[in-house]
Every structure is written in C-alpha cells, then in structure tokens.
Amino acid sequence: MPKAKSKAQQQAAGAALSAKRGETKVSDLQGASKDMYESMSEDELDEMASTDRSDLPDTADDD
C-alpha cells in the first residue's frame, strides 16, 4: 500500500478519500486529489491519508 511522501500528498489523499466515501462532492476536488480519486481505490486512499504527518516534509522533492 502507498504511503504519503509529503503533508500535501497526505492532505490530497484525505480529500479524495472523503469524496470516494460520499462525504464531499467530487466536483470540489482539484489537482492531485482529483487524480487520486480517479486512479486509486478507497483502501489505497485510506492508507495514504492515514500516514503519520509528523515526519513528513510539507512538499515532496521531485528527483
């Protein structure tokens, strides 16, 4: 299962998960959260959204 690599990624996964569960509107999603909603399962999003944020950078460095 995927783990979030940054706080921004973890937050986007949380937004996508909320929409996947019907708690928020899919039309409210933008950018990465919309892409995650379309390409990831609820289980994958749950795993990524539940990643501990304390040791994550604000954004991920692209290598």
DAHUTA-V356705 format. One record per backbone hydrogen bond with DSSP energy under -0.5 kcal/mol. NH is the residue of the N-H (numbers start at 1). CO is the residue of the C=O. Records with the same first field share a line. If there is no record, write none. Layout:
NH->CO / CO
This chain:
7->57
8->58
10->6
11->7
12->8
13->9
14->10
15->11
16->12
17->13
18->14
19->15
20->16
21->17
22->19
23->18
24->18
28->25
29->26
33->30
34->30
35->31
36->32
37->33
38->34
39->35
40->36
45->41
46->42
47->43
48->44
49->45
50->46
51->48
56->53
57->5
63->61
